[in-house]
Amino acid sequence: MTERHIEHKETLSNGCKIKVTAEILKDGSLGMFIGVYKPDGSVIDENHDPRPHMLDMEAAMDWGIDIARGTGNSQRTL
């Protein structure tokens, strides 16, 4: 099976940055990463093993982006 990979990076209006990746692994499982960072690059949250339940890769990406945006947008930054 060929690996497929999607990555989304975004800077939110408050300066926080998000990174979400999803990939179909060789065994057919879904691997994901959700990262949220302060404007200075320091880590707010990194989840190396999120588990979207019963979602395909594209839906899992949407799910992960929503989570990352929610976390990032809830941060107070100067």
C-alpha positions in Angstrom: 0.0 0.0 0.0 1.3 3.5 -0.9 1.5 6.0 2.0 -0.6 9.1 1.6 0.2 12.2 3.6 -1.6 15.6 4.2 -0.3 18.5 6.1 -2.0 21.8 7.2 -0.2 24.8 8.7 -1.9 28.0 9.6 -1.2 31.2 11.6 -4.3 32.2 13.6 -5.4 35.8 14.1 -3.9 35.9 17.6 -0.5 34.8 16.2 -0.6 31.2 17.3 0.4 28.6 14.8 -1.1 25.2 14.2 0.2 22.2 12.4 -1.9 19.1 11.6 -0.8 16.0 9.7 -2.5 12.9 8.7 -1.2 9.9 6.8 -2.3 6.5 5.8 0.4 4.1 7.0 1.6 1.0 5.2 -0.5 -1.2 7.4 -3.6 0.8 6.4 -4.0 2.6 9.8 -4.3 6.4 10.2 -1.4 8.3 11.8 -2.0 11.8 13.0 -0.3 14.8 14.7 -1.8 17.9 16.1 0.5 20.8 17.2 -0.4 24.2 18.6 2.3 26.8 19.2 2.5 30.3 20.7 3.7 33.1 18.3 7.2 32.7 19.7 7.2 29.0 18.7 6.9 27.6 22.2 4.6 24.6 22.5 1.0 25.0 23.8 0.0 21.4 22.9 1.4 18.6 20.8 -0.6 15.4 20.4 1.4 12.7 18.5 -1.4 10.1 18.6 -4.9 11.6 18.4 -7.6 9.0 17.7 -10.5 10.2 15.6 -13.1 7.5 15.7 -14.2 6.0 12.4 -13.1 8.9 10.1 -11.3 8.7 6.8 -8.1 10.7 6.3 -9.8 13.8 5.0 -12.5 13.9 7.7 -9.8 13.2 10.3 -7.8 16.3 9.0 -10.9 18.5 9.3 -11.4 17.1 12.9 -7.8 17.8 13.8 -7.8 21.3 12.3 -11.0 22.1 14.3 -9.3 20.9 17.5 -6.1 22.8 16.8 -8.0 26.0 16.0 -10.1 25.8 19.1 -7.0 25.4 21.3 -5.0 28.1 19.5 -7.9 30.6 19.4 -8.5 30.2 23.1 -5.0 31.5 23.9 -4.4 35.1 25.0 -1.4 36.6 23.2 0.1 40.0 23.0 
